[in-house]
Each structure stands twice: as structure tokens, then as C-alpha cells.
């Protein structure tokens, strides 16, 4: 499988894995509504979408030859028709779940998942949106 496909699976698996404590909060906030690239028409609020903004190959020097790495920028967007404090809570739970997260990515080892930016919530037509971007680096096994 290509790196982006297994990465998408790893991100979604982290979201759906029930772990005690704050890790389950983001899933519960959204009632399990996390989608890749676009939510289906008619999806109820709140929900989140994630997408790959960029993917670039990289190389590290191994003992005998260069080892392939991939670096990604992933953006999460949260949408709700609820209050500002509600979406701010959802953003906090997103950060709890994914900041410096450990993901299971078949055929790769995740080196880091680092939050690089967060855009405060904005509102348009009574819908609030907040965005967070992460940089991920993974080594091919």
C-alpha cells in the first residue's frame, strides 16, 4: 500500500480506538463522524474532515544505503453549528488525541506527529469551523 493510504487508515484507527481518558473525547464529541476529504451530503453537525495537504519523499542515511522516508502535512477541519465554547472544546480534544500521537501505520514507523498550526474558529452562515495542521514523518520499514 502507498504511504498516504496506510496513513489515512492509521489516523482513522487512532480516532476509533476506544482508550480510557481524554483519547475517547474527540470521538464522542463528533459521534464518530470523521471523514477523509469531504463529509457526505446531509451530514449532521458536529463532524470533522481530514485531508493530506502535501506529501514529499525524503531520505535518511542507513548503514549501507539511504532509507526512504515520507513527510506529510495533514489538516483537520471541525464543523459545528454549536457555540464557540463547544468548538473550542472539540479542538482541545483533537489536540489531546493527535499531538505527538503514536499511530499504527502498516509498513512504516511513525517518527513524529507534530502540530504546526491551529486556526481559531471562524463562523459563516451559523456554522463554525476550526482547522489544525500536523506534520508527520514516517520511515519505511
mmCIF file of the C-alpha atoms, coordinates in Angstrom:
data_MODEL
# 
_entry.id   MODEL 
# 
loop_
_atom_site.group_PDB 
_atom_site.id 
_atom_site.type_symbol 
_atom_site.label_atom_id 
_atom_site.label_alt_id 
_atom_site.label_comp_id 
_atom_site.label_asym_id 
_atom_site.label_entity_id 
_atom_site.label_seq_id 
_atom_site.pdbx_PDB_ins_code 
_atom_site.Cartn_x 
_atom_site.Cartn_y 
_atom_site.Cartn_z 
_atom_site.occupancy 
_atom_site.B_iso_or_equiv 
_atom_site.pdbx_formal_charge 
_atom_site.auth_seq_id 
_atom_site.auth_comp_id 
_atom_site.auth_asym_id 
_atom_site.auth_atom_id 
_atom_site.pdbx_PDB_model_num 
ATOM 1   C CA . UNK A 1 1   ? 0.000   0.000  0.000  1.00 0.00 ? 1   UNK A CA 1 
ATOM 2   C CA . UNK A 1 2   ? 1.109   3.544  -0.660 1.00 0.00 ? 2   UNK A CA 1 
ATOM 3   C CA . UNK A 1 3   ? 2.154   5.683  2.306  1.00 0.00 ? 3   UNK A CA 1 
ATOM 4   C CA . UNK A 1 4   ? -0.825  8.017  2.067  1.00 0.00 ? 4   UNK A CA 1 
ATOM 5   C CA . UNK A 1 5   ? -3.330  5.138  2.101  1.00 0.00 ? 5   UNK A CA 1 
ATOM 6   C CA . UNK A 1 6   ? -1.882  3.465  5.193  1.00 0.00 ? 6   UNK A CA 1 
ATOM 7   C CA . UNK A 1 7   ? -1.525  6.851  6.879  1.00 0.00 ? 7   UNK A CA 1 
ATOM 8   C CA . UNK A 1 8   ? -5.236  7.578  6.373  1.00 0.00 ? 8   UNK A CA 1 
ATOM 9   C CA . UNK A 1 9   ? -6.006  4.192  7.920  1.00 0.00 ? 9   UNK A CA 1 
ATOM 10  C CA . UNK A 1 10  ? -3.724  4.935  10.891 1.00 0.00 ? 10  UNK A CA 1 
ATOM 11  C CA . UNK A 1 11  ? -5.324  8.330  11.534 1.00 0.00 ? 11  UNK A CA 1 
ATOM 12  C CA . UNK A 1 12  ? -8.834  6.909  11.424 1.00 0.00 ? 12  UNK A CA 1 
ATOM 13  C CA . UNK A 1 13  ? -7.871  3.905  13.554 1.00 0.00 ? 13  UNK A CA 1 
ATOM 14  C CA . UNK A 1 14  ? -6.469  6.234  16.234 1.00 0.00 ? 14  UNK A CA 1 
ATOM 15  C CA . UNK A 1 15  ? -9.796  8.118  16.192 1.00 0.00 ? 15  UNK A CA 1 
ATOM 16  C CA . UNK A 1 16  ? -11.945 4.991  16.557 1.00 0.00 ? 16  UNK A CA 1 
ATOM 17  C CA . UNK A 1 17  ? -9.809  3.115  19.101 1.00 0.00 ? 17  UNK A CA 1 
ATOM 18  C CA . UNK A 1 18  ? -11.514 3.335  22.471 1.00 0.00 ? 18  UNK A CA 1 
ATOM 19  C CA . UNK A 1 19  ? -8.960  4.219  25.126 1.00 0.00 ? 19  UNK A CA 1 
ATOM 20  C CA . UNK A 1 20  ? -9.843  5.407  28.603 1.00 0.00 ? 20  UNK A CA 1 
ATOM 21  C CA . UNK A 1 21  ? -9.398  9.103  29.359 1.00 0.00 ? 21  UNK A CA 1 
ATOM 22  C CA . UNK A 1 22  ? -9.249  12.053 27.009 1.00 0.00 ? 22  UNK A CA 1 
ATOM 23  C CA . UNK A 1 23  ? -8.481  9.930  23.948 1.00 0.00 ? 23  UNK A CA 1 
ATOM 24  C CA . UNK A 1 24  ? -12.107 8.926  23.534 1.00 0.00 ? 24  UNK A CA 1 
ATOM 25  C CA . UNK A 1 25  ? -13.424 12.502 23.951 1.00 0.00 ? 25  UNK A CA 1 
ATOM 26  C CA . UNK A 1 26  ? -12.892 13.579 20.335 1.00 0.00 ? 26  UNK A CA 1 
ATOM 27  C CA . UNK A 1 27  ? -14.728 10.501 19.041 1.00 0.00 ? 27  UNK A CA 1 
ATOM 28  C CA . UNK A 1 28  ? -17.620 11.153 21.436 1.00 0.00 ? 28  UNK A CA 1 
ATOM 29  C CA . UNK A 1 29  ? -17.706 14.886 20.556 1.00 0.00 ? 29  UNK A CA 1 
ATOM 30  C CA . UNK A 1 30  ? -18.349 14.008 16.915 1.00 0.00 ? 30  UNK A CA 1 
ATOM 31  C CA . UNK A 1 31  ? -20.407 10.846 17.476 1.00 0.00 ? 31  UNK A CA 1 
ATOM 32  C CA . UNK A 1 32  ? -17.840 9.066  15.331 1.00 0.00 ? 32  UNK A CA 1 
ATOM 33  C CA . UNK A 1 33  ? -18.171 11.496 12.397 1.00 0.00 ? 33  UNK A CA 1 
ATOM 34  C CA . UNK A 1 34  ? -14.636 11.842 10.973 1.00 0.00 ? 34  UNK A CA 1 
ATOM 35  C CA . UNK A 1 35  ? -14.267 11.742 7.190  1.00 0.00 ? 35  UNK A CA 1 
ATOM 36  C CA . UNK A 1 36  ? -11.438 11.840 4.676  1.00 0.00 ? 36  UNK A CA 1 
ATOM 37  C CA . UNK A 1 37  ? -11.545 14.906 2.411  1.00 0.00 ? 37  UNK A CA 1 
ATOM 38  C CA . UNK A 1 38  ? -15.302 15.532 2.482  1.00 0.00 ? 38  UNK A CA 1 
ATOM 39  C CA . UNK A 1 39  ? -18.336 14.666 4.607  1.00 0.00 ? 39  UNK A CA 1 
ATOM 40  C CA . UNK A 1 40  ? -21.300 13.079 2.820  1.00 0.00 ? 40  UNK A CA 1 
ATOM 41  C CA . UNK A 1 41  ? -24.130 15.454 1.848  1.00 0.00 ? 41  UNK A CA 1 
ATOM 42  C CA . UNK A 1 42  ? -26.554 15.964 4.690  1.00 0.00 ? 42  UNK A CA 1 
ATOM 43  C CA . UNK A 1 43  ? -24.090 15.024 7.453  1.00 0.00 ? 43  UNK A CA 1 
ATOM 44  C CA . UNK A 1 44  ? -25.263 16.339 10.827 1.00 0.00 ? 44  UNK A CA 1 
ATOM 45  C CA . UNK A 1 45  ? -23.070 18.658 12.889 1.00 0.00 ? 45  UNK A CA 1 
ATOM 46  C CA . UNK A 1 46  ? -20.653 18.336 14.521 1.00 0.00 ? 46  UNK A CA 1 
ATOM 47  C CA . UNK A 1 47  ? -18.216 16.470 12.310 1.00 0.00 ? 47  UNK A CA 1 
ATOM 48  C CA . UNK A 1 48  ? -14.585 16.646 11.208 1.00 0.00 ? 48  UNK A CA 1 
ATOM 49  C CA . UNK A 1 49  ? -12.746 16.135 7.944  1.00 0.00 ? 49  UNK A CA 1 
ATOM 50  C CA . UNK A 1 50  ? -9.059  15.449 7.469  1.00 0.00 ? 50  UNK A CA 1 
ATOM 51  C CA . UNK A 1 51  ? -7.023  15.686 4.295  1.00 0.00 ? 51  UNK A CA 1 
ATOM 52  C CA . UNK A 1 52  ? -3.475  15.357 3.098  1.00 0.00 ? 52  UNK A CA 1 
ATOM 53  C CA . UNK A 1 53  ? -2.200  18.795 2.114  1.00 0.00 ? 53  UNK A CA 1 
ATOM 54  C CA . UNK A 1 54  ? 1.195   17.581 0.947  1.00 0.00 ? 54  UNK A CA 1 
ATOM 55  C CA . UNK A 1 55  ? 3.405   14.526 0.812  1.00 0.00 ? 55  UNK A CA 1 
ATOM 56  C CA . UNK A 1 56  ? 7.078   14.629 -0.006 1.00 0.00 ? 56  UNK A CA 1 
ATOM 57  C CA . UNK A 1 57  ? 9.642   11.857 -0.086 1.00 0.00 ? 57  UNK A CA 1 
ATOM 58  C CA . UNK A 1 58  ? 12.786  12.179 1.965  1.00 0.00 ? 58  UNK A CA 1 
ATOM 59  C CA . UNK A 1 59  ? 15.799  10.002 2.683  1.00 0.00 ? 59  UNK A CA 1 
ATOM 60  C CA . UNK A 1 60  ? 17.890  9.183  5.740  1.00 0.00 ? 60  UNK A CA 1 
ATOM 61  C CA . UNK A 1 61  ? 21.259  7.534  5.626  1.00 0.00 ? 61  UNK A CA 1 
ATOM 62  C CA . UNK A 1 62  ? 21.229  3.926  6.798  1.00 0.00 ? 62  UNK A CA 1 
ATOM 63  C CA . UNK A 1 63  ? 24.190  1.692  7.463  1.00 0.00 ? 63  UNK A CA 1 
ATOM 64  C CA . UNK A 1 64  ? 24.534  0.645  3.829  1.00 0.00 ? 64  UNK A CA 1 
ATOM 65  C CA . UNK A 1 65  ? 22.069  2.696  1.781  1.00 0.00 ? 65  UNK A CA 1 
ATOM 66  C CA . UNK A 1 66  ? 19.560  5.541  2.014  1.00 0.00 ? 66  UNK A CA 1 
ATOM 67  C CA . UNK A 1 67  ? 16.311  4.649  3.763  1.00 0.00 ? 67  UNK A CA 1 
ATOM 68  C CA . UNK A 1 68  ? 13.044  6.029  2.361  1.00 0.00 ? 68  UNK A CA 1 
ATOM 69  C CA . UNK A 1 69  ? 11.002  8.405  4.500  1.00 0.00 ? 69  UNK A CA 1 
ATOM 70  C CA . UNK A 1 70  ? 7.847   10.354 3.805  1.00 0.00 ? 70  UNK A CA 1 
ATOM 71  C CA . UNK A 1 71  ? 6.759   13.678 5.250  1.00 0.00 ? 71  UNK A CA 1 
ATOM 72  C CA . UNK A 1 72  ? 3.107   14.750 5.265  1.00 0.00 ? 72  UNK A CA 1 
ATOM 73  C CA . UNK A 1 73  ? 1.061   17.797 6.161  1.00 0.00 ? 73  UNK A CA 1 
ATOM 74  C CA . UNK A 1 74  ? -2.387  16.728 7.386  1.00 0.00 ? 74  UNK A CA 1 
ATOM 75  C CA . UNK A 1 75  ? -5.191  19.202 8.050  1.00 0.00 ? 75  UNK A CA 1 
ATOM 76  C CA . UNK A 1 76  ? -8.181  18.536 10.295 1.00 0.00 ? 76  UNK A CA 1 
ATOM 77  C CA . UNK A 1 77  ? -11.248 20.774 9.939  1.00 0.00 ? 77  UNK A CA 1 
ATOM 78  C CA . UNK A 1 78  ? -14.016 20.665 12.526 1.00 0.00 ? 78  UNK A CA 1 
ATOM 79  C CA . UNK A 1 79  ? -17.521 21.929 11.704 1.00 0.00 ? 79  UNK A CA 1 
ATOM 80  C CA . UNK A 1 80  ? -20.391 22.634 14.090 1.00 0.00 ? 80  UNK A CA 1 
ATOM 81  C CA . UNK A 1 81  ? -23.489 24.777 14.441 1.00 0.00 ? 81  UNK A CA 1 
ATOM 82  C CA . UNK A 1 82  ? -22.925 24.897 18.207 1.00 0.00 ? 82  UNK A CA 1 
ATOM 83  C CA . UNK A 1 83  ? -21.377 27.590 20.397 1.00 0.00 ? 83  UNK A CA 1 
ATOM 84  C CA . UNK A 1 84  ? -17.844 28.933 20.271 1.00 0.00 ? 84  UNK A CA 1 
ATOM 85  C CA . UNK A 1 85  ? -17.043 27.184 23.546 1.00 0.00 ? 85  UNK A CA 1 
ATOM 86  C CA . UNK A 1 86  ? -18.249 23.853 22.078 1.00 0.00 ? 86  UNK A CA 1 
ATOM 87  C CA . UNK A 1 87  ? -15.923 24.006 19.056 1.00 0.00 ? 87  UNK A CA 1 
ATOM 88  C CA . UNK A 1 88  ? -13.041 25.172 21.251 1.00 0.00 ? 88  UNK A CA 1 
ATOM 89  C CA . UNK A 1 89  ? -13.605 22.056 23.368 1.00 0.00 ? 89  UNK A CA 1 
ATOM 90  C CA . UNK A 1 90  ? -13.592 19.867 20.246 1.00 0.00 ? 90  UNK A CA 1 
ATOM 91  C CA . UNK A 1 91  ? -10.312 21.429 19.135 1.00 0.00 ? 91  UNK A CA 1 
ATOM 92  C CA . UNK A 1 92  ? -8.809  20.726 22.565 1.00 0.00 ? 92  UNK A CA 1 
ATOM 93  C CA . UNK A 1 93  ? -9.877  17.082 22.302 1.00 0.00 ? 93  UNK A CA 1 
ATOM 94  C CA . UNK A 1 94  ? -8.417  16.845 18.779 1.00 0.00 ? 94  UNK A CA 1 
ATOM 95  C CA . UNK A 1 95  ? -5.102  18.091 20.180 1.00 0.00 ? 95  UNK A CA 1 
ATOM 96  C CA . UNK A 1 96  ? -5.322  15.627 23.096 1.00 0.00 ? 96  UNK A CA 1 
ATOM 97  C CA . UNK A 1 97  ? -5.726  12.778 20.633 1.00 0.00 ? 97  UNK A CA 1 
ATOM 98  C CA . UNK A 1 98  ? -3.207  13.673 17.908 1.00 0.00 ? 98  UNK A CA 1 
ATOM 99  C CA . UNK A 1 99  ? -0.480  15.925 19.400 1.00 0.00 ? 99  UNK A CA 1 
ATOM 100 C CA . UNK A 1 100 ? 2.686   13.778 19.355 1.00 0.00 ? 100 UNK A CA 1 
ATOM 101 C CA . UNK A 1 101 ? 0.453   10.749 18.780 1.00 0.00 ? 101 UNK A CA 1 
ATOM 102 C CA . UNK A 1 102 ? 1.615   7.232  18.167 1.00 0.00 ? 102 UNK A CA 1 
ATOM 103 C CA . UNK A 1 103 ? -0.088  5.792  15.072 1.00 0.00 ? 103 UNK A CA 1 
ATOM 104 C CA . UNK A 1 104 ? -0.056  2.263  13.744 1.00 0.00 ? 104 UNK A CA 1 
ATOM 105 C CA . UNK A 1 105 ? 0.890   2.570  10.073 1.00 0.00 ? 105 UNK A CA 1 
ATOM 106 C CA . UNK A 1 106 ? 1.380   -0.706 8.210  1.00 0.00 ? 106 UNK A CA 1 
ATOM 107 C CA . UNK A 1 107 ? 4.832   -0.932 6.628  1.00 0.00 ? 107 UNK A CA 1 
ATOM 108 C CA . UNK A 1 108 ? 6.058   2.315  8.251  1.00 0.00 ? 108 UNK A CA 1 
ATOM 109 C CA . UNK A 1 109 ? 7.315   3.627  11.570 1.00 0.00 ? 109 UNK A CA 1 
ATOM 110 C CA . UNK A 1 110 ? 5.930   6.993  12.613 1.00 0.00 ? 110 UNK A CA 1 
ATOM 111 C CA . UNK A 1 111 ? 8.781   9.260  13.664 1.00 0.00 ? 111 UNK A CA 1 
ATOM 112 C CA . UNK A 1 112 ? 6.656   12.217 14.762 1.00 0.00 ? 112 UNK A CA 1 
ATOM 113 C CA . UNK A 1 113 ? 3.213   13.775 14.577 1.00 0.00 ? 113 UNK A CA 1 
ATOM 114 C CA . UNK A 1 114 ? 3.663   17.440 15.434 1.00 0.00 ? 114 UNK A CA 1 
ATOM 115 C CA . UNK A 1 115 ? 1.029   20.158 15.429 1.00 0.00 ? 115 UNK A CA 1 
ATOM 116 C CA . UNK A 1 116 ? 2.315   23.039 13.295 1.00 0.00 ? 116 UNK A CA 1 
ATOM 117 C CA . UNK A 1 117 ? -0.675  25.378 13.252 1.00 0.00 ? 117 UNK A CA 1 
ATOM 118 C CA . UNK A 1 118 ? -4.177  25.935 14.523 1.00 0.00 ? 118 UNK A CA 1 
ATOM 119 C CA . UNK A 1 119 ? -6.608  28.445 13.046 1.00 0.00 ? 119 UNK A CA 1 
ATOM 120 C CA . UNK A 1 120 ? -9.102  29.816 15.582 1.00 0.00 ? 120 UNK A CA 1 
ATOM 121 C CA . UNK A 1 121 ? -12.776 29.124 14.875 1.00 0.00 ? 121 UNK A CA 1 
ATOM 122 C CA . UNK A 1 122 ? -14.494 31.208 12.232 1.00 0.00 ? 122 UNK A CA 1 
ATOM 123 C CA . UNK A 1 123 ? -18.214 31.442 11.538 1.00 0.00 ? 123 UNK A CA 1 
ATOM 124 C CA . UNK A 1 124 ? -20.153 31.617 8.270  1.00 0.00 ? 124 UNK A CA 1 
ATOM 125 C CA . UNK A 1 125 ? -23.915 31.139 7.956  1.00 0.00 ? 125 UNK A CA 1 
ATOM 126 C CA . UNK A 1 126 ? -24.199 29.927 11.576 1.00 0.00 ? 126 UNK A CA 1 
ATOM 127 C CA . UNK A 1 127 ? -21.571 27.190 11.045 1.00 0.00 ? 127 UNK A CA 1 
ATOM 128 C CA . UNK A 1 128 ? -18.277 27.370 12.899 1.00 0.00 ? 128 UNK A CA 1 
ATOM 129 C CA . UNK A 1 129 ? -15.082 25.905 11.500 1.00 0.00 ? 129 UNK A CA 1 
ATOM 130 C CA . UNK A 1 130 ? -11.684 25.375 13.147 1.00 0.00 ? 130 UNK A CA 1 
ATOM 131 C CA . UNK A 1 131 ? -8.569  23.968 11.465 1.00 0.00 ? 131 UNK A CA 1 
ATOM 132 C CA . UNK A 1 132 ? -5.437  22.280 12.799 1.00 0.00 ? 132 UNK A CA 1 
ATOM 133 C CA . UNK A 1 133 ? -2.459  21.163 10.725 1.00 0.00 ? 133 UNK A CA 1 
ATOM 134 C CA . UNK A 1 134 ? 0.045   18.444 11.653 1.00 0.00 ? 134 UNK A CA 1 
ATOM 135 C CA . UNK A 1 135 ? 3.426   17.481 10.202 1.00 0.00 ? 135 UNK A CA 1 
ATOM 136 C CA . UNK A 1 136 ? 4.106   13.745 10.157 1.00 0.00 ? 136 UNK A CA 1 
ATOM 137 C CA . UNK A 1 137 ? 7.328   11.958 9.335  1.00 0.00 ? 137 UNK A CA 1 
ATOM 138 C CA . UNK A 1 138 ? 7.406   8.226  8.780  1.00 0.00 ? 138 UNK A CA 1 
ATOM 139 C CA . UNK A 1 139 ? 10.130  5.751  7.846  1.00 0.00 ? 139 UNK A CA 1 
ATOM 140 C CA . UNK A 1 140 ? 9.524   2.834  5.515  1.00 0.00 ? 140 UNK A CA 1 
ATOM 141 C CA . UNK A 1 141 ? 10.099  -0.463 7.350  1.00 0.00 ? 141 UNK A CA 1 
# 
